[in-house]
Amino acid sequence: MVRWLYLSALADTPLAIVQAGLLAWLAAGLLNSEPSLWLPASLLLLTLALRALAGAARARFSAGAAADIGQAVRNAVAEALLRGAGGTLTAGEASTALLEQAGAVGRYHAGFAVQRRVASLATVLFLLAAFSVDWIVGVIFLCTAPLIPVFMMLVGSGAQRAADRQLESLRFLGGYFLDRLRGVLTLRAFAREAAEQQAVDTVNGEYRKHTMKVLRIAFLTSAVLELFAALSVALVALYVGLHLLNLIAIGPGPRLDFATGLWLLLLAPEFYQPLRQLAAGYHDRAAAHAAAEALAPLLEEGDTTSAPANVSATATTLTLDQVSFRYPGSEETLLHDCSLTVTAGACLVLRGDSGTGKSTLLKLIAGLLAPDTGEIGHNGRPAPLLAQATGNLAWAGQHPWFIHGTVADNLRLAAPDADDAALHQVLAECGLNHLPAGLDTALDENGGGLSGGQGRRLALARALLSPAPLLLLDEPTAELDETLEQRIIAALRARKGQRTLVIATHSPALATLADQSLWLGPSPVSMEGQAHG
Ligand SMILES: Nc1ncnc2c1ncn2[C@@H]1O[C@H](COP(=O)(O)OP(=O)(O)OP(=O)(O)O)[C@@H](O)[C@H]1O
């Protein structure tokens, strides 16, 4: 596709030179009242048709190549996001990366990058053609042509800054809008629709302002370049005209006949055309540059996570070595030099008042957060990021996410080959054996279709079904009655020894499972793992 794009784009220059020649031939013939002009006339028609054809082919191949390249970038970005790269991106920023930025890179490669090469080659061809007939016209072309790239370079940094700001505000708008869309029910409940609509309008206005600035620079650049081109064409016209009227006698001008002079004159606008097209696409370059800068860290991060993880077959030995952690911008150090070892197959219970950092420690162990200092090890090796730990740990959090599908679809995320009997068994262990449609009960992403408690137990069932050697469970028995809690405790006890369990809980009954327990206090004190029971 790209090769055809180059061919169709390059075909235009020789055709333009020939077209100018044929037009000059025809005009001179008409002026001299030559009897038969059908040959230049038909050749001219043929050239015009070929140019139109090449132009249409170029537009088609260019759109195709831009779509292909954009799609390839989009696939790479999607792959990186799915591997967990770009963990700090909001959903809106991720969608901007997938849609807008990937598209901008595609448009640049199929547009500006192609035109830059085409313009260089076309300039050389036109110069050769001009010099072969009249060196003064050649010199005019040679001296005026660099004005266009030099001017583009002069406006370059300003255009780049404007494109950067436009992209930044688009990312912000994407994230802001998506957040409001997600929380639309909450906004409606608090009658905040009008205020939020206004806020989205304001953010949208900012984006519009930045976009208008980019367009203003693009239009102004094009207008100035048009002026340069027009002045240069006028210079050639003046030179040719003065010679045809025998008013000056410099250069090879005195030998110019009408046809050659007209050909040179017709060549002049064609000479500047590729450079003007290049300038017109300059804002594409700035947009692609800004997009590439935003995407590069994501794709580099994606590359490093591309190696498939080795799933450990046995329970994981977990070590924390002087781990400290504080959320960015927070005054409170939640963990301070925390050290402990959980042997493979043991159960560590995290206890403490609400807000003391139990879920945070689970996230650190899962690799969802990175410690400020210290190291967390799985089987003696630095804990992999969650993105690289596929299959090595299973997580059941307080706010579980599901895929749109059935209960069975969601359970099989953890164990794709599990048969229905295994699914029924794990559901029974978690007290979910009386769901309205059993394994076929339909769910949405937020667990709609189940009650909040059932949703949390389904997430627990999914973790229990997973063959992962490390299970991280956040309040698995919260808000359950005693019978259900005992059932779940029994299910967890059955996994002890085969899996390493880390459980955050307020429940004294669940805490009896602990081989080790860790009390997280309100102040940043040093904590040691203690043997329990
Ligand atoms: N993303 C975050 N950014 C900043 N602070 C956070 C973030 N998440 C949690 N915190 C703060 O960190 C502290 C510990 O939160 P965490 O959820 O780990 O507590 P917890 O012990 O699990 O609480 P609970 O028992 O209520 O679940 C809280 O004060 C909370 O406000």
The ligand as an SDF file (V2000), in Angstrom:
LIG
                    3D

 31 33  0  0  0  0  0  0  0  0999 V2000
   -5.3780    6.1140   46.0130 N   0  0  0  0  0  0  0  0  0  0  0  0
   -5.2000    6.7090   47.2020 C   0  0  0  0  0  0  0  0  0  0  0  0
   -4.6140    7.9110   47.2650 N   0  0  0  0  0  0  0  0  0  0  0  0
   -4.4050    8.5170   48.4530 C   0  0  0  0  0  0  0  0  0  0  0  0
   -4.7700    7.9830   49.6340 N   0  0  0  0  0  0  0  0  0  0  0  0
   -5.3660    6.7850   49.6310 C   0  0  0  0  0  0  0  0  0  0  0  0
   -5.6060    6.0830   48.4180 C   0  0  0  0  0  0  0  0  0  0  0  0
   -6.2110    4.9200   48.7090 N   0  0  0  0  0  0  0  0  0  0  0  0
   -6.3360    4.8850   50.0550 C   0  0  0  0  0  0  0  0  0  0  0  0
   -5.8240    5.9990   50.5890 N   0  0  0  0  0  0  0  0  0  0  0  0
   -5.7560    6.3220   52.0200 C   0  0  0  0  0  0  0  0  0  0  0  0
   -4.8980    5.3820   52.6320 O   0  0  0  0  0  0  0  0  0  0  0  0
   -5.3930    4.9990   53.8800 C   0  0  0  0  0  0  0  0  0  0  0  0
   -5.4650    3.4850   53.9470 C   0  0  0  0  0  0  0  0  0  0  0  0
   -6.4520    3.0300   53.0550 O   0  0  0  0  0  0  0  0  0  0  0  0
   -6.7490    1.4910   52.9230 P   0  0  0  0  0  0  0  0  0  0  0  0
   -7.8620    1.3220   51.9420 O   0  0  0  0  0  0  0  0  0  0  0  0
   -5.5010    0.7610   52.6630 O   0  0  0  0  0  0  0  0  0  0  0  0
   -7.2740    1.1520   54.4030 O   0  0  0  0  0  0  0  0  0  0  0  0
   -7.8820   -0.1810   54.9880 P   0  0  0  0  0  0  0  0  0  0  0  0
   -7.1170   -0.4820   56.2090 O   0  0  0  0  0  0  0  0  0  0  0  0
   -7.9390   -1.2480   53.9600 O   0  0  0  0  0  0  0  0  0  0  0  0
   -9.3590    0.3020   55.3390 O   0  0  0  0  0  0  0  0  0  0  0  0
  -10.7130   -0.5570   55.4690 P   0  0  0  0  0  0  0  0  0  0  0  0
  -10.5390   -1.4850   56.6210 O   0  0  0  0  0  0  0  0  0  0  0  0
  -11.7590    0.4700   55.7260 O   0  0  0  0  0  0  0  0  0  0  0  0
  -10.8910   -1.2650   54.1550 O   0  0  0  0  0  0  0  0  0  0  0  0
   -6.7400    5.6830   54.0690 C   0  0  0  0  0  0  0  0  0  0  0  0
   -6.5300    6.7890   54.9240 O   0  0  0  0  0  0  0  0  0  0  0  0
   -7.1020    6.1680   52.6860 C   0  0  0  0  0  0  0  0  0  0  0  0
   -7.7580    7.3940   52.7510 O   0  0  0  0  0  0  0  0  0  0  0  0
  1  2  1  0
  2  3  1  0
  2  7  2  0
  3  4  2  0
  4  5  1  0
  5  6  2  0
  6  7  1  0
  6 10  1  0
  7  8  1  0
  8  9  2  0
  9 10  1  0
 10 11  1  0
 11 12  1  0
 11 30  1  0
 12 13  1  0
 13 14  1  0
 13 28  1  0
 14 15  1  0
 15 16  1  0
 16 17  2  0
 16 18  1  0
 16 19  1  0
 19 20  1  0
 20 21  2  0
 20 22  1  0
 20 23  1  0
 23 24  1  0
 24 25  2  0
 24 26  1  0
 24 27  1  0
 28 29  1  0
 28 30  1  0
 30 31  1  0
M  END
$$$$
